[in-house]
């Protein structure tokens, strides 16, 4: 019997829930689907596809066009006078000072040292890190949903208890008026109860305004109308999670960030490798390949080219140290996050135990306050207590029930906060 007013308060909030109810899990899903950042997944996929396609173009033959026109201050010649050695009628040609050339260069990579492969791995790793970052941002929305959802549950339960208080005050107003007719009470006794009834109605108006504000916030979060007729399902049988493993999306983000940094190390290794390719060059110019033939000619060259950028060795060691430092920084952030999560989990668990103990005391306080109120009602009927004293005892019982409503809701919220802390 000690928890009867509390149970009735919750029952009033639940009596209309034969209609569809909105659960907190549904709110999580709807908020995730409604949050603008959800579109980032498709944008990441598109960007990844574009970058992978760009990197794959490195396997295709590379074509380049070039043209050159120049005037030289000097040219190569052979300073031999053939007539001086008895050879007449032969003139050694000289190169023209003006030269013209247009070429088409075609190259096909045979082995690039793993450069293209490392670029594609880097693209995939960065896209995965971006996805995990989006997971973290969307997961944070759950905390906002929880705050609003449990705020609405608390207000709904308080409204139910407020209606019970108004009914009881109205009933006692009628009882006092009956006592007035018998000379056992006076007008001030009735006025005292009417004042508290007016205050209860005022509190109801404030609670309804608060609910409207919270409903508007939840509506924005889930993308659906939430008004005074929207019924929220109060979680039943909620217990603290037994799993202690940390499954927060931030851990996957740190893993993805470290993996993305490691792919940069692969790119450094690829940059140190020689590159082998086939090439072909065709052109038209003056002179052609024969530098002493001062006429426009077609020409062509084909072969195998080996390139090795030795200069990459100068910075390779420093680049690797930079990457290792970045990986260490990610590991440090991960360690700090795990530590902070453990502290948060301990705090949430302590809060749940605190509310469990407080609720146990709430039941006893409600039982005693109810007993005192019932005694005051009997005294009022005998004319041995004033209306003010009766109103005080009624309000004291109401406050005790409100405390239990608050503690029950806070306990539920603490359980869901603990679940959020470890994603269990």
C-alpha positions in Angstrom: 0.0 0.0 0.0 2.9 2.3 0.5 3.6 2.7 -3.2 0.0 2.9 -4.3 0.0 6.6 -5.2 3.3 6.2 -7.1 1.9 3.2 -9.1 -1.3 5.1 -9.8 0.7 8.0 -11.1 2.6 5.7 -13.5 -0.6 3.9 -14.5 -2.2 7.2 -15.5 0.7 7.8 -17.8 0.3 4.3 -19.2 -3.4 4.0 -19.4 -3.4 5.8 -22.8 -0.6 3.7 -24.2 -2.9 1.1 -25.8 -2.1 3.3 -28.8 1.3 3.0 -30.4 4.1 3.9 -28.0 7.4 5.3 -28.8 10.3 3.4 -27.2 13.8 4.9 -26.6 15.3 2.3 -28.9 13.0 3.6 -31.7 14.0 7.1 -30.9 17.7 6.1 -31.2 17.1 4.6 -34.7 14.9 7.5 -35.9 17.4 10.1 -34.7 20.2 8.4 -36.4 18.3 8.2 -39.7 17.2 11.8 -39.4 20.5 13.3 -38.4 22.0 15.2 -41.4 25.4 13.6 -40.9 24.0 10.2 -42.0 24.4 11.4 -45.6 28.1 11.5 -45.1 28.4 7.7 -45.5 27.3 8.0 -49.1 29.6 10.9 -49.7 32.5 8.9 -48.3 31.7 6.0 -50.6 31.5 8.4 -53.6 34.8 10.0 -52.7 36.5 6.6 -52.2 35.3 5.4 -55.5 36.6 8.5 -57.3 40.0 8.4 -55.6 40.4 4.6 -56.3 39.5 5.2 -60.0 42.0 8.0 -60.2 44.8 5.9 -58.6 44.0 3.0 -61.0 44.5 5.3 -64.0 48.2 5.0 -63.2 48.1 1.5 -64.8 47.0 2.9 -68.1 49.4 4.1 -70.8 50.4 7.7 -70.3 50.4 10.0 -73.4 52.0 13.4 -73.6 52.2 15.9 -76.4 55.0 18.5 -76.7 56.2 21.1 -79.2 59.5 23.1 -79.3 60.8 26.0 -81.4 64.2 27.4 -80.6 67.1 29.5 -81.9 70.5 28.6 -80.6 73.5 30.9 -80.2 75.8 28.2 -81.3 75.7 24.8 -82.9 78.0 21.8 -83.1 80.3 21.8 -86.2 83.3 19.8 -87.4 86.3 22.2 -87.9 88.1 20.2 -90.6 89.1 21.7 -93.9 89.0 18.7 -96.3 90.6 20.6 -99.1 93.8 21.0 -97.1 94.2 17.2 -97.1 93.5 16.9 -100.8 89.8 16.1 -100.6 87.8 18.4 -102.9 84.1 18.5 -103.6 83.0 17.4 -100.2 81.4 19.8 -97.8 80.8 18.9 -94.2 77.2 19.9 -93.3 76.5 22.2 -90.3 73.5 22.3 -88.0 70.9 25.0 -88.3 70.6 27.5 -85.5 66.8 27.4 -85.7 65.2 24.1 -84.7 61.6 22.9 -84.5 60.2 19.7 -83.0 56.7 18.3 -82.2 56.5 14.9 -80.4 54.1 12.4 -79.0 55.4 10.5 -75.9 53.8 7.2 -74.9 54.8 5.3 -71.7 53.5 2.2 -70.1 54.4 1.3 -66.5 55.8 -2.2 -66.0 56.6 -2.0 -62.3 56.1 1.1 -60.2 57.6 -0.2 -57.0 54.1 -0.6 -55.5 53.2 3.1 -55.7 49.8 2.7 -57.1 48.9 -0.2 -54.8 50.0 1.8 -51.8 47.9 4.8 -52.9 44.8 2.6 -53.3 45.4 1.1 -49.8 45.7 4.7 -48.4 42.4 5.7 -50.0 40.6 2.7 -48.6 42.2 3.2 -45.1 41.2 6.9 -45.0 37.7 6.2 -46.2 37.4 3.6 -43.4 38.7 6.2 -40.8 36.1 8.7 -42.1 33.3 6.2 -41.7 34.4 5.4 -38.2 34.5 9.1 -37.4 30.9 9.4 -38.6 30.0 6.4 -36.4 31.3 8.3 -33.4 29.4 11.5 -34.3 26.1 9.6 -34.8 26.6 7.6 -31.6 26.8 10.9 -29.7 23.3 11.7 -30.8 22.0 8.8 -28.5 23.1 10.8 -25.4 21.0 13.8 -26.5 18.0 11.6 -27.3 18.3 9.9 -23.8 18.4 13.3 -22.0 15.2 14.5 -23.8 13.4 11.1 -23.6 13.9 10.6 -19.9 13.1 14.3 -19.3 9.7 13.6 -21.0 9.2 10.4 -19.0 9.8 12.4 -15.8 7.4 15.1 -16.7 4.7 12.6 -17.8 5.0 10.8 -14.4 4.9 14.1 -12.6 1.8 15.1 -14.5 0.1 11.9 -13.5 0.9 12.5 -9.8 -0.2 16.1 -10.1 -3.6 15.0 -11.4 -3.9 12.6 -8.4 -3.0 15.5 -6.1 -5.6 17.7 -7.6 -8.2 15.0 -7.2 -7.3 14.5 -3.6 -7.3 18.2 -2.8 -10.7 18.6 -4.5 -12.1 15.7 -2.6 -10.8 17.2 0.7 -12.2 20.6 -0.2 -15.6 18.9 -0.4 -15.0 17.1 2.9 -14.1 20.4 4.6 -17.1 22.1 3.2 -19.2 19.3 4.6 -17.5 19.8 7.9 -18.3 23.5 7.7 -21.9 22.7 7.5 -21.6 20.7 10.7 -19.6 23.5 12.4 -16.4 21.4 12.5 -14.5 23.7 10.1 -14.4 27.2 9.0 -13.9 29.1 5.8 -10.1 29.5 6.3 -9.8 25.7 6.4 -11.4 25.4 3.0 -9.4 28.4 1.7 -6.1 26.7 2.7 -7.0 23.6 0.6 -8.3 25.8 -2.3 -4.9 27.6 -2.3 -3.0 24.4 -2.6 -5.4 23.2 -5.3 -4.7 26.4 -7.3 -1.0 25.8 -6.8 -1.3 22.3 -8.1 -3.1 23.5 -11.2 -0.4 26.1 -11.7 2.3 23.4 -11.4 0.3 21.4 -14.0 0.5 24.3 -16.4 4.3 24.6 -15.9 4.7 20.9 -16.4 2.7 21.0 -19.6 4.8 23.8 -20.9 8.0 21.9 -20.0 6.7 18.8 -21.8 5.9 20.9 -24.9 9.4 22.2 -25.0 11.0 18.7 -24.6 8.5 17.3 -27.1 9.7 19.9 -29.7 13.3 19.0 -29.1 12.6 15.2 -29.5 10.6 16.0 -32.6 13.6 17.8 -34.1 15.8 14.9 -33.2 13.7 12.1 -34.6 12.1 14.0 -37.5 8.5 13.2 -36.4 5.8 15.2 -34.6 5.9 14.8 -30.9 3.0 16.5 -29.0 0.9 16.1 -25.9 -0.8 13.0 -27.4 2.5 11.2 -28.1 2.9 8.3 -25.7 6.4 7.3 -24.6 7.1 3.7 -23.5 8.7 3.7 -20.1 11.5 1.0 -20.1 10.5 -1.9 -18.0 12.8 -4.4 -16.3 15.8 -2.3 -17.1 18.9 -3.6 -15.4 22.5 -2.5 -15.5 24.5 -4.2 -18.3 26.5 -7.2 -17.1 29.1 -7.0 -19.9 32.1 -4.9 -19.0 33.9 -4.8 -22.3 34.2 -1.4 -23.9 32.5 -1.5 -27.3 32.4 2.2 -28.0 32.8 3.3 -31.7 35.7 5.5 -30.7 37.9 2.4 -30.3 37.2 1.4 -33.9 38.0 5.0 -35.0 41.4 4.9 -33.3 42.2 1.5 -34.9 41.2 2.9 -38.3 43.3 6.1 -37.8 46.3 4.0 -36.9 45.8 1.8 -40.0 45.6 4.8 -42.2 48.9 6.0 -40.8 50.5 2.6 -41.5 49.5 2.8 -45.1 51.5 6.0 -45.4 54.5 4.0 -44.4 53.9 1.6 -47.3 53.8 4.7 -49.6 57.2 5.7 -48.3 58.6 2.3 -49.1 57.1 2.4 -52.5 58.7 5.8 -53.2 62.1 4.3 -52.6 61.7 1.7 -55.2 63.0 2.0 -58.8 60.4 2.2 -61.6 60.5 0.3 -64.9 58.5 1.3 -67.9 58.2 1.0 -71.7 58.3 4.1 -73.8 57.8 5.2 -77.4 58.3 8.6 -78.8 57.3 9.8 -82.3 57.9 13.2 -83.7 58.3 15.5 -86.6 60.9 18.2 -86.7 64.0 19.9 -88.1 66.4 18.4 -87.6 65.2 14.9 -87.0 67.4 12.3 -85.3 70.2 13.1 -87.8 71.4 16.4 -86.4 73.2 17.3 -89.7 70.2 16.8 -91.9 68.7 20.3 -91.9 65.3 19.2 -93.2 61.9 18.4 -91.5 61.8 14.7 -90.9 59.6 12.1 -89.1 61.4 10.2 -86.4 60.7 7.7 -83.6 62.3 6.1 -80.6 61.2 3.1 -78.4 62.8 1.3 -75.5 62.8 0.5 -71.8 63.3 3.1 -69.1 64.5 2.6 -65.5 64.1 5.5 -63.1 65.2 5.6 -59.5 64.6 8.7 -57.3 67.6 8.4 -55.0 66.7 11.7 -53.4 63.7 10.0 -51.6 66.3 8.4 -49.3 67.1 11.7 -47.8 63.8 12.1 -46.0 62.6 8.5 -45.7 63.9 8.0 -42.2 62.3 11.3 -40.9 59.0 10.5 -42.7 58.9 7.1 -41.0 59.6 8.7 -37.6 56.7 11.2 -38.2 54.4 8.3 -39.0 55.5 6.3 -35.9 54.9 9.4 -33.8 51.4 9.8 -35.3 50.6 6.2 -34.4 51.9 6.7 -30.9 49.6 9.8 -30.6 46.6 7.7 -31.7 47.5 5.0 -29.2 47.8 7.7 -26.4 44.3 9.1 -27.3 42.9 5.6 -27.2 44.5 4.9 -23.8 43.1 8.1 -22.4 39.7 7.4 -23.8 39.6 3.9 -22.2 40.7 5.4 -18.9 38.0 8.1 -19.0 35.4 5.5 -20.0 36.4 3.3 -17.0 36.0 6.3 -14.7 32.6 7.2 -16.2 31.5 3.6 -15.9 32.4 3.5 -12.2 30.5 6.7 -11.6 27.4 5.5 -13.4 27.4 2.2 -11.5 27.7 4.1 -8.2 24.8 6.3 -9.2 22.6 3.2 -9.9 23.4 1.8 -6.5 22.6 5.1 -4.9 19.2 5.3 -6.5 18.4 1.7 -5.6 19.1 2.6 -2.0 17.1 5.9 -2.2 14.1 4.2 -3.7 14.1 1.7 -0.8 13.8 4.7 1.6 11.2 6.4 -0.7 8.8 3.5 -0.1 9.1 3.8 3.6 8.8 7.6 3.5 5.7 7.3 1.3 4.1 4.8 3.7 4.7 7.0 6.7 3.5 10.2 5.0 0.4 8.4 3.8 -0.3 7.2 7.4 0.1 10.8 8.7 -2.2 12.2 6.0 -4.9 9.6 6.7 -4.7 10.5 10.4 -5.0 14.2 9.5 -8.1 13.5 7.4 -9.7 11.8 10.3 -8.8 14.7 12.6 -10.2 17.1 10.1 -13.5 15.3 10.2 -13.6 15.6 13.9 -12.6 19.2 13.8 -9.4 18.9 15.7 -7.0 20.0 12.9 -7.0 23.0 10.6 -7.3 22.9 6.9 -3.7 24.3 6.7 -2.3 21.4 8.6 -4.3 18.9 6.4 -2.9 20.6 3.3 0.6 20.4 4.7 0.3 16.7 5.2 -1.3 16.1 1.8 1.5 18.1 0.1 4.1 16.2 2.2 2.8 12.9 0.8 2.7 14.3 -2.7 6.4 15.5 -2.3 7.4 12.0 -1.2 5.8 10.4 -4.2 7.4 13.0 -6.5 10.8 12.1 -5.0 10.3 8.5 -5.8 9.2 9.3 -9.3 12.3 11.4 -9.7 14.6 8.7 -8.3 13.0 6.0 -10.5 13.5 8.0 -13.6 17.0 9.0 -12.6 17.8 5.3 -12.0 16.5 4.4 -15.5 18.5 7.2 -17.1 21.6 6.2 -15.1 21.2 2.6 -16.5 21.0 3.9 -20.1 23.9 6.2 -19.5 25.9 3.2 -18.3 24.9 1.3 -21.4 26.0 4.3 -23.5 29.3 4.6 -21.7 30.4 1.1 -22.9 27.9 0.5 -25.8 26.6 -2.6 -24.1 
